[in-house]
Amino acid sequence: MIDRYLLSKKLRFKFEKRFHASRRSDILELKRKLENAQFDRLPMGIPIDDSVYIPAKSRVPLEVLQDEHKRWLMQESEDAYSRVVINGKPYSSKEYWRQSLHSRQDTVFIKGNEDGREMKAFASIVLFVYDRATKSLRVLLEEYEFSDPFQHLYEVIQHAEHPLQTVGIELMNTVREHNLFFYELKQSLTRIRPASFIQRSCTYMEYAGRKYASITD
């Protein structure tokens, strides 16, 4: 069952990319069939837009919410939810959705515009907030500061006196730009963001007392 699920998940992501690249009708048909299987597993509760929905049975009752999380529901029209599906991929709360010990769906990479500047961060999903009045969806996050795993090596090369220093700097710039792995997570801050800031899912690990995240899709 696990093998079938992982294969289906991988195929859905591949068809999503291929469809957007080609717009071929046969790929669209296969994409729809795979999405229908996804809907069977996570039936739609509240549609947000063409690529985002809240699955059925995901609402978190107010009496279940921790006090520190209740205060983020500012309007009477706002409700809390534990799960959202974005582009066929489920994302879940680390606090309010039961998960296996070996799988997490709460660690994400986010990116968006903040006060006219682009912001990027790794974060853990606490809960989703849906406003029935405005039909808007936000996400409450434990947002981490993070460090580039190649930062120290980059600084060493910058200060190295060597004929190939320029080549080394250019190479490190390329590596840092495209690296997706082992960003160390530092101190965190609770923030609420538009759900559209969620870009990609991440794997999370702890080693030697430190926390790390890697972008996985």
Secondary structure, DSSP 4 states (H G I P E B T S, - for coil): -HHHHHHHHHHHHHHHHHHHHH--HHHHHHHHHHHHHHHHHS-EEEEEETTEEEETT-EE-GGGS-HHHHTT--STTEEEESEEEETTEEEE-TTTS---TT--S-EEEEEEEETTEEEEEEEEEEEEEEETTTTEEEEEEEEEEEE-TTHHHHHHHHT---TTHHHHHHHHHHHHHH--S-EEEEEEEEEEEEGGGEEEEEEEEEETTEEEEEE--
